[in-house]
């Protein structure tokens, strides 16, 4: 995510239990719809209980999905951005495209918490039974959208005990909940001890164990207030390059990734994070494609880390901004990202999406055509849409 501050590999044998043993930080049970799914992944032999099969959120999602067209399902897999603080205009944008979520950037933040709460309430009012996700990058420190958030970020928290991270994220989560924000892209699960890395000031620890403790603490702190997101999988700390303007690459071996980068993500998953954000990062020992477009990396996340929750890309426009010809077509990027296994695609757009060479309707049309041609299985779109319907429905039933 731009801060605007302002082959598959058989050798991989990482398990959640091993990672947690390294980090020593299994904390609590997952919360929310995605958390329930992730928790079930850790017990593949468990049989559904009567309570599980009668889950009203799941039942609602199934019924809602049965009444959606393919185009509506695909549109619901998009999280977009539209500048402005007019809640009615933002609601019109949501309704116009039928998106499943909106991300707030600095240009969406009014002068006060109350004004933001009112704005978000208006933006999500069209369908109270199934509100869109409202997301924000509120890490603290270098990436802070809310002017009234003076809580410490990773630059300070990495030097404090993990309890300080839990406290900061609990208080930050409360600020976001009061403002009507429901997803925080706030937990950086990357690890690096290199001050030359652009991500250095944003990591919660300079060693895998230290980062894992604080990642777990951040998710625990946000629990029950906002949905937590772990980013940028599989880890941005292995390169100094900035994925906002390039496609960072590393030849790091899978064994080294397992030891150096996986533990914080495993810890955050164990703590119950509802979302994982995929970075536009190439780990060539696994795949020549960026992780955001890589089916092998999605399999690693699910098969080896046991994660079954929502996955979302980093801003898809960053691929195009790399200047590489193979990522110049946003429609093709969207198809590849969904085919790889992402649940949701994120786009930070200007007021006129065409100014960025992007048309949300064209994106949806391209994905629908890809389903028709067999590039993306229709069953996969259904599964992704249902997963997001459950996450969104959970917001309504908590009110």
Buried (B, 14 or more C-beta within 10 A) or exposed (E): BBBBEEEBBEEBEBBBEBBBEBBEBBBEEBBBBBBBBBBBBBEEEEEEEEEEEEBEBBEBBBEBBEEBEBBBBBBBBBBBBBBBBBBEBBBBBBEEBBBBBBBBBBBBBBEEBEBBBBBBBBBBEEEEEBBBBBBBBBBBBBBBBBEEBEBBBBBBBBEEEBEBBBBBBBBBBBBBBEBBBBBBBBBBBBBBEBEEBBBBBBBBBBBBBBBBBBBBBBBBBBBEBBBBBBBBBBBBBBBBBBBBEBBBBBEBBBBBBBBBBBBBBBBBBBBBBBBBBBBBBBBEBBBEBBBBBBBBBBBBBBBBBBBBBBBBBBBBBBBBBBEEEEBEBBBBBBBBBBBBBBBBBBBBBBEEBEEBEBBBEBBBBBBBEBBEEEEBEEEBBBEBBBBBBBBBBBBBEEE
